Amino acid sequence: MTTTNFITYLQQLLTMLDAQNAYSVALAKQALSATVALAETSGKVDAITRRAMHRAEENFSLLAEHADDYIGKPGQYRENEQKRQRLKMMVIPYCG
């Protein structure tokens, strides 16, 4: 999994969850944790992406609280890309 694919996936998880519903947040975090475990088990993830995955997993509650800052909206391609860049800066703070 590439960093770009991971950030897109993370944005999709945040888009699907209901931040006001603890069960929804828990399901999204569980999906993220399963994806991280699968990526590590497969060995098909680079070091930068692995660190981003772990940071996202550790900070998932914060990401969920501020999901509106990162969620995508159909047809808003440029805005969605900007939100992915913001999300990327949260999980890889030194990225360009």
N, C-alpha and C positions, 0 to 999 in steps of 0.2 A: 504494500500500500504506500502510495506516495503522500507527501505532505499535502499537496493540493487535493487529492482524493479524500484524505482524512478531514481536512477543514470543511470540505463540501458535505461530507457525511455528518460531521458534528453540527453544522448549520441545519441540516435536515432533522436531526434529532431535536435540536432546540426549537425548530419550527413546529414539530409535531406535539411537543409536550405542552401541558397546561401548568404553568408555574404556580398556580393557586391550588393545584391538586397534588398532594404528597404522593399518592399512588402513581400518578402520571410521571412525576419527577423520578421516582424510584425505578419505574420501568425503563425510562430513558437512560438512567445511570447504569442499570443492569445491562442494557443493550451495549452501551459504551464499554463497560467492563468486559463483556464477552468478546467484543471486537478487539480490544487490546490483548486479551489472552490468546485469541486466535492468531493475531498478527505475530505475537511473540513465539507461539508454538510453531507457526509455519516458517519462521525465520525470514519472511519476505517483507521486512520493514527495515528502513535505514535508521541510523542512530538519531538523527534530528527528528524524524517522525515519531520514533519510540518515545523520546523525551516529551514531545508535544502531546502524545497520547496520555502519558502519565500525568502531565501537568493538567490536562483537561479533566482527567479522572479525579485528581485530587481537589480540583477547584470547581467541580461540577455544580455544587450547590450555588455558588456565586454566579456561575454562567447561567444557571436556570433562573435565578432571581432577576437577572438582567437580560433575559432571553429576547425581549423586545428590541434590544440594541443589535441583535445578530440575526433575527429570523428573516427568512426570505419571503418574498411575495411574488406570486405568479405575474410574469410579464415585466417585472421591474429588474431587468438584467443588470444595468449599471449600478443601481442601488444595492442589489443583492451582492454584487462583486465587492462593492465598498464595505458592506457589512462583513463579508468573508475576510477581507483584509483586516478589519478591526478585530474580528475573532482570532485571526492568525496572530495578531500582535498580543493578544491575551495569553495564548498558549505557547508562542515562540516570541518573547518580547524583543529579541535582538534581530528579528528577521527584517529583510528589506523589501 
